[in-house]
Amino acid sequence: MTKHLDSDNMVYAPLWWHKEGLSQTATGYGAKLTTAWKIPFAGRLYRVYCTVFSNAGSHWILAKGEKIFIR
């Protein structure tokens, strides 16, 4: 069964390139793009990643090697 988190408690925590308006890749697409958001899970904050190809993106975190998706 796939675990999901709700996006209610997300925290804005941009990295330097987010503040500069830059993207991680030239196209804006990728399998593991770092977002400017973190989310609490299991007592700590995890960086939210995004997989984007075409017009759709999936947001997720990596906790102890397990990918947990965010609704």
mmJSON file of the N, C-alpha and C atoms, coordinates in Angstrom:
{"data_MODEL":{"atom_site":{
"group_PDB":["ATOM","ATOM","ATOM","ATOM","ATOM","ATOM","ATOM","ATOM","ATOM","ATOM","ATOM","ATOM","ATOM","ATOM","ATOM","ATOM","ATOM","ATOM","ATOM","ATOM","ATOM","ATOM","ATOM","ATOM","ATOM","ATOM","ATOM","ATOM","ATOM","ATOM","ATOM","ATOM","ATOM","ATOM","ATOM","ATOM","ATOM","ATOM","ATOM","ATOM","ATOM","ATOM","ATOM","ATOM","ATOM","ATOM","ATOM","ATOM","ATOM","ATOM","ATOM","ATOM","ATOM","ATOM","ATOM","ATOM","ATOM","ATOM","ATOM","ATOM","ATOM","ATOM","ATOM","ATOM","ATOM","ATOM","ATOM","ATOM","ATOM","ATOM","ATOM","ATOM","ATOM","ATOM","ATOM","ATOM","ATOM","ATOM","ATOM","ATOM","ATOM","ATOM","ATOM","ATOM","ATOM","ATOM","ATOM","ATOM","ATOM","ATOM","ATOM","ATOM","ATOM","ATOM","ATOM","ATOM","ATOM","ATOM","ATOM","ATOM","ATOM","ATOM","ATOM","ATOM","ATOM","ATOM","ATOM","ATOM","ATOM","ATOM","ATOM","ATOM","ATOM","ATOM","ATOM","ATOM","ATOM","ATOM","ATOM","ATOM","ATOM","ATOM","ATOM","ATOM","ATOM","ATOM","ATOM","ATOM","ATOM","ATOM","ATOM","ATOM","ATOM","ATOM","ATOM","ATOM","ATOM","ATOM","ATOM","ATOM","ATOM","ATOM","ATOM","ATOM","ATOM","ATOM","ATOM","ATOM","ATOM","ATOM","ATOM","ATOM","ATOM","ATOM","ATOM","ATOM","ATOM","ATOM","ATOM","ATOM","ATOM","ATOM","ATOM","ATOM","ATOM","ATOM","ATOM","ATOM","ATOM","ATOM","ATOM","ATOM","ATOM","ATOM","ATOM","ATOM","ATOM","ATOM","ATOM","ATOM","ATOM","ATOM","ATOM","ATOM","ATOM","ATOM","ATOM","ATOM","ATOM","ATOM","ATOM","ATOM","ATOM","ATOM","ATOM","ATOM","ATOM","ATOM","ATOM","ATOM","ATOM","ATOM","ATOM","ATOM","ATOM","ATOM","ATOM","ATOM","ATOM","ATOM","ATOM","ATOM","ATOM"],
"id":[1,2,3,4,5,6,7,8,9,10,11,12,13,14,15,16,17,18,19,20,21,22,23,24,25,26,27,28,29,30,31,32,33,34,35,36,37,38,39,40,41,42,43,44,45,46,47,48,49,50,51,52,53,54,55,56,57,58,59,60,61,62,63,64,65,66,67,68,69,70,71,72,73,74,75,76,77,78,79,80,81,82,83,84,85,86,87,88,89,90,91,92,93,94,95,96,97,98,99,100,101,102,103,104,105,106,107,108,109,110,111,112,113,114,115,116,117,118,119,120,121,122,123,124,125,126,127,128,129,130,131,132,133,134,135,136,137,138,139,140,141,142,143,144,145,146,147,148,149,150,151,152,153,154,155,156,157,158,159,160,161,162,163,164,165,166,167,168,169,170,171,172,173,174,175,176,177,178,179,180,181,182,183,184,185,186,187,188,189,190,191,192,193,194,195,196,197,198,199,200,201,202,203,204,205,206,207,208,209,210,211,212,213],
"type_symbol":["N","C","C","N","C","C","N","C","C","N","C","C","N","C","C","N","C","C","N","C","C","N","C","C","N","C","C","N","C","C","N","C","C","N","C","C","N","C","C","N","C","C","N","C","C","N","C","C","N","C","C","N","C","C","N","C","C","N","C","C","N","C","C","N","C","C","N","C","C","N","C","C","N","C","C","N","C","C","N","C","C","N","C","C","N","C","C","N","C","C","N","C","C","N","C","C","N","C","C","N","C","C","N","C","C","N","C","C","N","C","C","N","C","C","N","C","C","N","C","C","N","C","C","N","C","C","N","C","C","N","C","C","N","C","C","N","C","C","N","C","C","N","C","C","N","C","C","N","C","C","N","C","C","N","C","C","N","C","C","N","C","C","N","C","C","N","C","C","N","C","C","N","C","C","N","C","C","N","C","C","N","C","C","N","C","C","N","C","C","N","C","C","N","C","C","N","C","C","N","C","C","N","C","C","N","C","C","N","C","C","N","C","C"],
"label_atom_id":["N","CA","C","N","CA","C","N","CA","C","N","CA","C","N","CA","C","N","CA","C","N","CA","C","N","CA","C","N","CA","C","N","CA","C","N","CA","C","N","CA","C","N","CA","C","N","CA","C","N","CA","C","N","CA","C","N","CA","C","N","CA","C","N","CA","C","N","CA","C","N","CA","C","N","CA","C","N","CA","C","N","CA","C","N","CA","C","N","CA","C","N","CA","C","N","CA","C","N","CA","C","N","CA","C","N","CA","C","N","CA","C","N","CA","C","N","CA","C","N","CA","C","N","CA","C","N","CA","C","N","CA","C","N","CA","C","N","CA","C","N","CA","C","N","CA","C","N","CA","C","N","CA","C","N","CA","C","N","CA","C","N","CA","C","N","CA","C","N","CA","C","N","CA","C","N","CA","C","N","CA","C","N","CA","C","N","CA","C","N","CA","C","N","CA","C","N","CA","C","N","CA","C","N","CA","C","N","CA","C","N","CA","C","N","CA","C","N","CA","C","N","CA","C","N","CA","C","N","CA","C","N","CA","C","N","CA","C","N","CA","C","N","CA","C","N","CA","C"],
"label_alt_id":[null,null,null,null,null,null,null,null,null,null,null,null,null,null,null,null,null,null,null,null,null,null,null,null,null,null,null,null,null,null,null,null,null,null,null,null,null,null,null,null,null,null,null,null,null,null,null,null,null,null,null,null,null,null,null,null,null,null,null,null,null,null,null,null,null,null,null,null,null,null,null,null,null,null,null,null,null,null,null,null,null,null,null,null,null,null,null,null,null,null,null,null,null,null,null,null,null,null,null,null,null,null,null,null,null,null,null,null,null,null,null,null,null,null,null,null,null,null,null,null,null,null,null,null,null,null,null,null,null,null,null,null,null,null,null,null,null,null,null,null,null,null,null,null,null,null,null,null,null,null,null,null,null,null,null,null,null,null,null,null,null,null,null,null,null,null,null,null,null,null,null,null,null,null,null,null,null,null,null,null,null,null,null,null,null,null,null,null,null,null,null,null,null,null,null,null,null,null,null,null,null,null,null,null,null,null,null,null,null,null,null,null,null],
"label_comp_id":["MET","MET","MET","THR","THR","THR","LYS","LYS","LYS","HIS","HIS","HIS","LEU","LEU","LEU","ASP","ASP","ASP","SER","SER","SER","ASP","ASP","ASP","ASN","ASN","ASN","MET","MET","MET","VAL","VAL","VAL","TYR","TYR","TYR","ALA","ALA","ALA","PRO","PRO","PRO","LEU","LEU","LEU","TRP","TRP","TRP","TRP","TRP","TRP","HIS","HIS","HIS","LYS","LYS","LYS","GLU","GLU","GLU","GLY","GLY","GLY","LEU","LEU","LEU","SER","SER","SER","GLN","GLN","GLN","THR","THR","THR","ALA","ALA","ALA","THR","THR","THR","GLY","GLY","GLY","TYR","TYR","TYR","GLY","GLY","GLY","ALA","ALA","ALA","LYS","LYS","LYS","LEU","LEU","LEU","THR","THR","THR","THR","THR","THR","ALA","ALA","ALA","TRP","TRP","TRP","LYS","LYS","LYS","ILE","ILE","ILE","PRO","PRO","PRO","PHE","PHE","PHE","ALA","ALA","ALA","GLY","GLY","GLY","ARG","ARG","ARG","LEU","LEU","LEU","TYR","TYR","TYR","ARG","ARG","ARG","VAL","VAL","VAL","TYR","TYR","TYR","CYS","CYS","CYS","THR","THR","THR","VAL","VAL","VAL","PHE","PHE","PHE","SER","SER","SER","ASN","ASN","ASN","ALA","ALA","ALA","GLY","GLY","GLY","SER","SER","SER","HIS","HIS","HIS","TRP","TRP","TRP","ILE","ILE","ILE","LEU","LEU","LEU","ALA","ALA","ALA","LYS","LYS","LYS","GLY","GLY","GLY","GLU","GLU","GLU","LYS","LYS","LYS","ILE","ILE","ILE","PHE","PHE","PHE","ILE","ILE","ILE","ARG","ARG","ARG"],
"label_asym_id":["A","A","A","A","A","A","A","A","A","A","A","A","A","A","A","A","A","A","A","A","A","A","A","A","A","A","A","A","A","A","A","A","A","A","A","A","A","A","A","A","A","A","A","A","A","A","A","A","A","A","A","A","A","A","A","A","A","A","A","A","A","A","A","A","A","A","A","A","A","A","A","A","A","A","A","A","A","A","A","A","A","A","A","A","A","A","A","A","A","A","A","A","A","A","A","A","A","A","A","A","A","A","A","A","A","A","A","A","A","A","A","A","A","A","A","A","A","A","A","A","A","A","A","A","A","A","A","A","A","A","A","A","A","A","A","A","A","A","A","A","A","A","A","A","A","A","A","A","A","A","A","A","A","A","A","A","A","A","A","A","A","A","A","A","A","A","A","A","A","A","A","A","A","A","A","A","A","A","A","A","A","A","A","A","A","A","A","A","A","A","A","A","A","A","A","A","A","A","A","A","A","A","A","A","A","A","A","A","A","A","A","A","A"],
"label_entity_id":["1","1","1","1","1","1","1","1","1","1","1","1","1","1","1","1","1","1","1","1","1","1","1","1","1","1","1","1","1","1","1","1","1","1","1","1","1","1","1","1","1","1","1","1","1","1","1","1","1","1","1","1","1","1","1","1","1","1","1","1","1","1","1","1","1","1","1","1","1","1","1","1","1","1","1","1","1","1","1","1","1","1","1","1","1","1","1","1","1","1","1","1","1","1","1","1","1","1","1","1","1","1","1","1","1","1","1","1","1","1","1","1","1","1","1","1","1","1","1","1","1","1","1","1","1","1","1","1","1","1","1","1","1","1","1","1","1","1","1","1","1","1","1","1","1","1","1","1","1","1","1","1","1","1","1","1","1","1","1","1","1","1","1","1","1","1","1","1","1","1","1","1","1","1","1","1","1","1","1","1","1","1","1","1","1","1","1","1","1","1","1","1","1","1","1","1","1","1","1","1","1","1","1","1","1","1","1","1","1","1","1","1","1"],
"label_seq_id":[1,1,1,2,2,2,3,3,3,4,4,4,5,5,5,6,6,6,7,7,7,8,8,8,9,9,9,10,10,10,11,11,11,12,12,12,13,13,13,14,14,14,15,15,15,16,16,16,17,17,17,18,18,18,19,19,19,20,20,20,21,21,21,22,22,22,23,23,23,24,24,24,25,25,25,26,26,26,27,27,27,28,28,28,29,29,29,30,30,30,31,31,31,32,32,32,33,33,33,34,34,34,35,35,35,36,36,36,37,37,37,38,38,38,39,39,39,40,40,40,41,41,41,42,42,42,43,43,43,44,44,44,45,45,45,46,46,46,47,47,47,48,48,48,49,49,49,50,50,50,51,51,51,52,52,52,53,53,53,54,54,54,55,55,55,56,56,56,57,57,57,58,58,58,59,59,59,60,60,60,61,61,61,62,62,62,63,63,63,64,64,64,65,65,65,66,66,66,67,67,67,68,68,68,69,69,69,70,70,70,71,71,71],
"pdbx_PDB_ins_code":[null,null,null,null,null,null,null,null,null,null,null,null,null,null,null,null,null,null,null,null,null,null,null,null,null,null,null,null,null,null,null,null,null,null,null,null,null,null,null,null,null,null,null,null,null,null,null,null,null,null,null,null,null,null,null,null,null,null,null,null,null,null,null,null,null,null,null,null,null,null,null,null,null,null,null,null,null,null,null,null,null,null,null,null,null,null,null,null,null,null,null,null,null,null,null,null,null,null,null,null,null,null,null,null,null,null,null,null,null,null,null,null,null,null,null,null,null,null,null,null,null,null,null,null,null,null,null,null,null,null,null,null,null,null,null,null,null,null,null,null,null,null,null,null,null,null,null,null,null,null,null,null,null,null,null,null,null,null,null,null,null,null,null,null,null,null,null,null,null,null,null,null,null,null,null,null,null,null,null,null,null,null,null,null,null,null,null,null,null,null,null,null,null,null,null,null,null,null,null,null,null,null,null,null,null,null,null,null,null,null,null,null,null],
"Cartn_x":[0.834,0.0,0.877,0.541,1.307,0.901,1.902,1.633,1.472,0.621,0.423,0.427,0.911,0.855,-0.03,-0.692,-1.456,-0.552,-0.787,0.083,-0.278,-1.106,-1.575,-0.455,0.57,1.596,2.912,2.902,4.148,4.763,6.095,6.857,7.677,7.604,8.391,9.827,10.757,12.18,13.024,13.058,13.75,15.262,15.873,17.323,17.769,19.082,19.563,19.085,19.016,18.606,17.104,16.317,14.9,14.752,15.542,15.49,15.94,16.832,17.338,16.442,15.396,14.492,15.013,16.007,16.599,15.915,16.07,15.549,16.724,16.444,17.494,17.983,17.099,17.478,17.131,17.738,17.494,16.054,15.481,14.127,13.041,13.403,12.406,11.802,12.237,11.768,12.837,12.416,13.38,12.72,13.498,12.984,13.038,13.959,14.08,14.471,13.498,13.744,13.505,14.423,14.316,13.366,12.351,11.413,11.815,11.097,11.352,10.551,10.03,9.146,9.692,9.315,9.585,8.27,8.206,6.993,7.379,6.661,6.968,6.466,7.313,6.952,7.843,7.248,7.979,8.948,8.507,9.303,10.391,10.453,11.447,10.899,11.617,11.219,11.956,11.221,11.795,11.627,12.649,12.588,11.615,10.79,9.841,10.508,10.407,10.939,9.775,10.055,9.018,9.561,8.763,9.067,8.168,8.785,8.01,8.457,7.493,7.673,6.379,6.464,5.298,4.573,3.267,2.496,2.117,2.636,2.227,3.427,3.197,4.243,3.724,4.588,4.256,5.202,4.656,5.46,5.602,6.81,7.083,8.275,8.433,9.616,10.271,11.506,12.231,12.557,11.883,12.074,12.545,13.777,14.376,14.308,14.585,14.617,13.258,12.184,10.838,10.277,9.727,9.127,7.687,7.375,6.051,5.479,4.354,3.754,2.915,2.774,2.042,0.811,-0.315,-1.58,-1.739],
"Cartn_y":[-1.187,0.0,1.247,2.202,3.437,4.4,4.971,5.967,7.337,8.155,9.522,10.479,11.683,12.757,13.863,14.59,15.758,16.982,17.912,19.084,20.214,19.948,20.987,21.684,20.952,21.491,21.81,22.031,22.286,23.621,23.657,24.833,25.338,26.653,27.245,27.404,26.703,26.724,26.723,27.859,27.883,27.77,27.176,27.125,28.358,28.567,29.806,29.984,28.896,29.066,29.339,28.917,29.28,30.793,31.329,32.766,33.605,33.044,33.753,33.571,32.753,32.52,31.528,30.737,29.759,28.404,27.554,26.194,25.224,24.017,23.024,22.453,22.403,21.914,22.974,22.881,23.865,23.805,22.607,22.442,22.589,22.413,22.414,21.046,20.048,18.676,17.847,16.769,15.873,14.86,13.854,12.768,13.096,13.97,14.314,15.786,16.651,18.083,18.529,19.294,19.805,20.997,20.948,22.067,23.005,24.096,25.079,24.76,23.553,23.188,22.03,22.016,20.896,20.517,19.273,18.805,17.974,18.146,17.339,15.903,14.959,13.547,12.808,12.013,11.192,12.02,13.201,13.996,14.863,14.983,15.868,16.439,17.435,18.044,17.369,17.01,16.397,17.328,17.418,18.202,17.525,18.314,17.798,17.823,16.709,16.59,16.485,16.727,16.665,15.951,15.047,14.409,15.055,15.681,16.401,15.983,15.472,15.206,15.61,16.287,16.779,17.821,17.72,18.725,18.308,17.189,16.679,16.51,16.744,16.567,15.826,15.031,14.314,14.777,15.169,15.618,14.486,14.358,13.256,13.571,12.77,12.839,11.469,11.416,10.165,9.978,9.03,8.776,7.341,7.185,5.869,5.004,5.618,4.899,4.643,5.108,4.898,6.2,6.138,7.296,7.435,8.595,8.854,10.057,9.856,10.888,11.869,13.085,14.155,14.483,14.567,14.885,16.367],
"Cartn_z":[0.0,0.0,0.0,-0.808,-0.916,0.192,0.874,1.905,1.256,1.84,1.366,2.555,2.335,3.317,2.772,3.644,3.221,3.257,2.364,2.229,3.192,4.191,5.117,5.884,6.287,7.183,6.492,5.2,4.495,4.921,4.956,5.386,4.202,3.94,2.865,3.328,2.67,3.032,1.759,1.038,-0.255,-0.116,-1.13,-1.24,-2.019,-2.142,-2.738,-4.171,-4.955,-6.356,-6.488,-5.504,-5.505,-5.292,-4.375,-4.08,-5.278,-6.091,-7.272,-8.494,-8.359,-9.475,-10.502,-10.118,-11.032,-10.869,-11.891,-11.777,-11.743,-11.287,-11.106,-12.435,-13.427,-14.755,-15.794,-16.943,-18.001,-18.508,-18.537,-19.073,-18.014,-16.747,-15.685,-15.441,-16.218,-16.055,-15.363,-14.695,-14.076,-13.173,-12.77,-11.933,-10.447,-10.027,-8.607,-8.485,-8.667,-8.554,-7.115,-6.583,-5.229,-5.211,-4.353,-4.259,-3.129,-3.004,-1.948,-0.689,-0.588,0.519,1.338,2.622,3.525,4.193,4.682,5.332,6.555,7.683,8.859,8.689,9.083,9.055,10.048,10.904,11.881,12.726,13.157,14.079,13.471,12.165,11.548,10.253,9.709,8.442,7.291,6.266,5.076,3.889,3.054,1.828,0.865,0.219,-0.771,-2.14,-2.852,-4.206,-5.184,-6.439,-7.455,-8.694,-9.233,-10.504,-11.547,-12.56,-13.569,-14.96,-15.739,-17.155,-17.83,-18.936,-19.658,-18.809,-18.661,-17.931,-16.524,-16.034,-14.721,-13.8,-12.507,-11.518,-10.311,-9.687,-8.457,-7.364,-6.224,-5.09,-4.091,-3.519,-2.611,-1.723,-0.661,0.193,0.193,0.631,0.766,2.234,2.888,4.317,4.509,4.992,5.212,3.957,2.811,1.546,0.92,1.567,1.05,0.493,-0.706,-1.339,-0.83,-0.218,0.322,-0.425,-1.079,-1.912,-1.099,-1.625,-0.962,-1.806,-1.136,-1.837,-1.981],
"occupancy":[1.0,1.0,1.0,1.0,1.0,1.0,1.0,1.0,1.0,1.0,1.0,1.0,1.0,1.0,1.0,1.0,1.0,1.0,1.0,1.0,1.0,1.0,1.0,1.0,1.0,1.0,1.0,1.0,1.0,1.0,1.0,1.0,1.0,1.0,1.0,1.0,1.0,1.0,1.0,1.0,1.0,1.0,1.0,1.0,1.0,1.0,1.0,1.0,1.0,1.0,1.0,1.0,1.0,1.0,1.0,1.0,1.0,1.0,1.0,1.0,1.0,1.0,1.0,1.0,1.0,1.0,1.0,1.0,1.0,1.0,1.0,1.0,1.0,1.0,1.0,1.0,1.0,1.0,1.0,1.0,1.0,1.0,1.0,1.0,1.0,1.0,1.0,1.0,1.0,1.0,1.0,1.0,1.0,1.0,1.0,1.0,1.0,1.0,1.0,1.0,1.0,1.0,1.0,1.0,1.0,1.0,1.0,1.0,1.0,1.0,1.0,1.0,1.0,1.0,1.0,1.0,1.0,1.0,1.0,1.0,1.0,1.0,1.0,1.0,1.0,1.0,1.0,1.0,1.0,1.0,1.0,1.0,1.0,1.0,1.0,1.0,1.0,1.0,1.0,1.0,1.0,1.0,1.0,1.0,1.0,1.0,1.0,1.0,1.0,1.0,1.0,1.0,1.0,1.0,1.0,1.0,1.0,1.0,1.0,1.0,1.0,1.0,1.0,1.0,1.0,1.0,1.0,1.0,1.0,1.0,1.0,1.0,1.0,1.0,1.0,1.0,1.0,1.0,1.0,1.0,1.0,1.0,1.0,1.0,1.0,1.0,1.0,1.0,1.0,1.0,1.0,1.0,1.0,1.0,1.0,1.0,1.0,1.0,1.0,1.0,1.0,1.0,1.0,1.0,1.0,1.0,1.0,1.0,1.0,1.0,1.0,1.0,1.0],
"B_iso_or_equiv":[0.0,0.0,0.0,0.0,0.0,0.0,0.0,0.0,0.0,0.0,0.0,0.0,0.0,0.0,0.0,0.0,0.0,0.0,0.0,0.0,0.0,0.0,0.0,0.0,0.0,0.0,0.0,0.0,0.0,0.0,0.0,0.0,0.0,0.0,0.0,0.0,0.0,0.0,0.0,0.0,0.0,0.0,0.0,0.0,0.0,0.0,0.0,0.0,0.0,0.0,0.0,0.0,0.0,0.0,0.0,0.0,0.0,0.0,0.0,0.0,0.0,0.0,0.0,0.0,0.0,0.0,0.0,0.0,0.0,0.0,0.0,0.0,0.0,0.0,0.0,0.0,0.0,0.0,0.0,0.0,0.0,0.0,0.0,0.0,0.0,0.0,0.0,0.0,0.0,0.0,0.0,0.0,0.0,0.0,0.0,0.0,0.0,0.0,0.0,0.0,0.0,0.0,0.0,0.0,0.0,0.0,0.0,0.0,0.0,0.0,0.0,0.0,0.0,0.0,0.0,0.0,0.0,0.0,0.0,0.0,0.0,0.0,0.0,0.0,0.0,0.0,0.0,0.0,0.0,0.0,0.0,0.0,0.0,0.0,0.0,0.0,0.0,0.0,0.0,0.0,0.0,0.0,0.0,0.0,0.0,0.0,0.0,0.0,0.0,0.0,0.0,0.0,0.0,0.0,0.0,0.0,0.0,0.0,0.0,0.0,0.0,0.0,0.0,0.0,0.0,0.0,0.0,0.0,0.0,0.0,0.0,0.0,0.0,0.0,0.0,0.0,0.0,0.0,0.0,0.0,0.0,0.0,0.0,0.0,0.0,0.0,0.0,0.0,0.0,0.0,0.0,0.0,0.0,0.0,0.0,0.0,0.0,0.0,0.0,0.0,0.0,0.0,0.0,0.0,0.0,0.0,0.0,0.0,0.0,0.0,0.0,0.0,0.0],
"pdbx_formal_charge":[null,null,null,null,null,null,null,null,null,null,null,null,null,null,null,null,null,null,null,null,null,null,null,null,null,null,null,null,null,null,null,null,null,null,null,null,null,null,null,null,null,null,null,null,null,null,null,null,null,null,null,null,null,null,null,null,null,null,null,null,null,null,null,null,null,null,null,null,null,null,null,null,null,null,null,null,null,null,null,null,null,null,null,null,null,null,null,null,null,null,null,null,null,null,null,null,null,null,null,null,null,null,null,null,null,null,null,null,null,null,null,null,null,null,null,null,null,null,null,null,null,null,null,null,null,null,null,null,null,null,null,null,null,null,null,null,null,null,null,null,null,null,null,null,null,null,null,null,null,null,null,null,null,null,null,null,null,null,null,null,null,null,null,null,null,null,null,null,null,null,null,null,null,null,null,null,null,null,null,null,null,null,null,null,null,null,null,null,null,null,null,null,null,null,null,null,null,null,null,null,null,null,null,null,null,null,null,null,null,null,null,null,null],
"auth_seq_id":[1,1,1,2,2,2,3,3,3,4,4,4,5,5,5,6,6,6,7,7,7,8,8,8,9,9,9,10,10,10,11,11,11,12,12,12,13,13,13,14,14,14,15,15,15,16,16,16,17,17,17,18,18,18,19,19,19,20,20,20,21,21,21,22,22,22,23,23,23,24,24,24,25,25,25,26,26,26,27,27,27,28,28,28,29,29,29,30,30,30,31,31,31,32,32,32,33,33,33,34,34,34,35,35,35,36,36,36,37,37,37,38,38,38,39,39,39,40,40,40,41,41,41,42,42,42,43,43,43,44,44,44,45,45,45,46,46,46,47,47,47,48,48,48,49,49,49,50,50,50,51,51,51,52,52,52,53,53,53,54,54,54,55,55,55,56,56,56,57,57,57,58,58,58,59,59,59,60,60,60,61,61,61,62,62,62,63,63,63,64,64,64,65,65,65,66,66,66,67,67,67,68,68,68,69,69,69,70,70,70,71,71,71],
"auth_comp_id":["MET","MET","MET","THR","THR","THR","LYS","LYS","LYS","HIS","HIS","HIS","LEU","LEU","LEU","ASP","ASP","ASP","SER","SER","SER","ASP","ASP","ASP","ASN","ASN","ASN","MET","MET","MET","VAL","VAL","VAL","TYR","TYR","TYR","ALA","ALA","ALA","PRO","PRO","PRO","LEU","LEU","LEU","TRP","TRP","TRP","TRP","TRP","TRP","HIS","HIS","HIS","LYS","LYS","LYS","GLU","GLU","GLU","GLY","GLY","GLY","LEU","LEU","LEU","SER","SER","SER","GLN","GLN","GLN","THR","THR","THR","ALA","ALA","ALA","THR","THR","THR","GLY","GLY","GLY","TYR","TYR","TYR","GLY","GLY","GLY","ALA","ALA","ALA","LYS","LYS","LYS","LEU","LEU","LEU","THR","THR","THR","THR","THR","THR","ALA","ALA","ALA","TRP","TRP","TRP","LYS","LYS","LYS","ILE","ILE","ILE","PRO","PRO","PRO","PHE","PHE","PHE","ALA","ALA","ALA","GLY","GLY","GLY","ARG","ARG","ARG","LEU","LEU","LEU","TYR","TYR","TYR","ARG","ARG","ARG","VAL","VAL","VAL","TYR","TYR","TYR","CYS","CYS","CYS","THR","THR","THR","VAL","VAL","VAL","PHE","PHE","PHE","SER","SER","SER","ASN","ASN","ASN","ALA","ALA","ALA","GLY","GLY","GLY","SER","SER","SER","HIS","HIS","HIS","TRP","TRP","TRP","ILE","ILE","ILE","LEU","LEU","LEU","ALA","ALA","ALA","LYS","LYS","LYS","GLY","GLY","GLY","GLU","GLU","GLU","LYS","LYS","LYS","ILE","ILE","ILE","PHE","PHE","PHE","ILE","ILE","ILE","ARG","ARG","ARG"],
"auth_asym_id":["A","A","A","A","A","A","A","A","A","A","A","A","A","A","A","A","A","A","A","A","A","A","A","A","A","A","A","A","A","A","A","A","A","A","A","A","A","A","A","A","A","A","A","A","A","A","A","A","A","A","A","A","A","A","A","A","A","A","A","A","A","A","A","A","A","A","A","A","A","A","A","A","A","A","A","A","A","A","A","A","A","A","A","A","A","A","A","A","A","A","A","A","A","A","A","A","A","A","A","A","A","A","A","A","A","A","A","A","A","A","A","A","A","A","A","A","A","A","A","A","A","A","A","A","A","A","A","A","A","A","A","A","A","A","A","A","A","A","A","A","A","A","A","A","A","A","A","A","A","A","A","A","A","A","A","A","A","A","A","A","A","A","A","A","A","A","A","A","A","A","A","A","A","A","A","A","A","A","A","A","A","A","A","A","A","A","A","A","A","A","A","A","A","A","A","A","A","A","A","A","A","A","A","A","A","A","A","A","A","A","A","A","A"],
"auth_atom_id":["N","CA","C","N","CA","C","N","CA","C","N","CA","C","N","CA","C","N","CA","C","N","CA","C","N","CA","C","N","CA","C","N","CA","C","N","CA","C","N","CA","C","N","CA","C","N","CA","C","N","CA","C","N","CA","C","N","CA","C","N","CA","C","N","CA","C","N","CA","C","N","CA","C","N","CA","C","N","CA","C","N","CA","C","N","CA","C","N","CA","C","N","CA","C","N","CA","C","N","CA","C","N","CA","C","N","CA","C","N","CA","C","N","CA","C","N","CA","C","N","CA","C","N","CA","C","N","CA","C","N","CA","C","N","CA","C","N","CA","C","N","CA","C","N","CA","C","N","CA","C","N","CA","C","N","CA","C","N","CA","C","N","CA","C","N","CA","C","N","CA","C","N","CA","C","N","CA","C","N","CA","C","N","CA","C","N","CA","C","N","CA","C","N","CA","C","N","CA","C","N","CA","C","N","CA","C","N","CA","C","N","CA","C","N","CA","C","N","CA","C","N","CA","C","N","CA","C","N","CA","C","N","CA","C","N","CA","C","N","CA","C","N","CA","C","N","CA","C"],
"pdbx_PDB_model_num":[1,1,1,1,1,1,1,1,1,1,1,1,1,1,1,1,1,1,1,1,1,1,1,1,1,1,1,1,1,1,1,1,1,1,1,1,1,1,1,1,1,1,1,1,1,1,1,1,1,1,1,1,1,1,1,1,1,1,1,1,1,1,1,1,1,1,1,1,1,1,1,1,1,1,1,1,1,1,1,1,1,1,1,1,1,1,1,1,1,1,1,1,1,1,1,1,1,1,1,1,1,1,1,1,1,1,1,1,1,1,1,1,1,1,1,1,1,1,1,1,1,1,1,1,1,1,1,1,1,1,1,1,1,1,1,1,1,1,1,1,1,1,1,1,1,1,1,1,1,1,1,1,1,1,1,1,1,1,1,1,1,1,1,1,1,1,1,1,1,1,1,1,1,1,1,1,1,1,1,1,1,1,1,1,1,1,1,1,1,1,1,1,1,1,1,1,1,1,1,1,1,1,1,1,1,1,1,1,1,1,1,1,1]
}}}
